[in-house]
C-alpha cells in the first residue's frame, strides 16, 4: 500500500468508527444488544493500529 492509500483508509476508518460509536450508544440507550457494534469497534481499532504502523 502506498502512503496516500493508507492515509485515505485511515480517514475512512475514522468515519466508520464514529458511526459505530453512534450505533453502540443507540443500542445501549434502548437496552438492546450492543455486542455487534462493540465487535466492530474492536475490528476498526485493530485495523487502524496496523495502518498507523505501516504509515510510519
Secondary structure, 3 states (H helix, E strand, C coil): CCHHHHHHHHHHHHHHHHHHHHHHHHHHHCCCCCHHHHHHHHHHHHHHHHHHHHHC
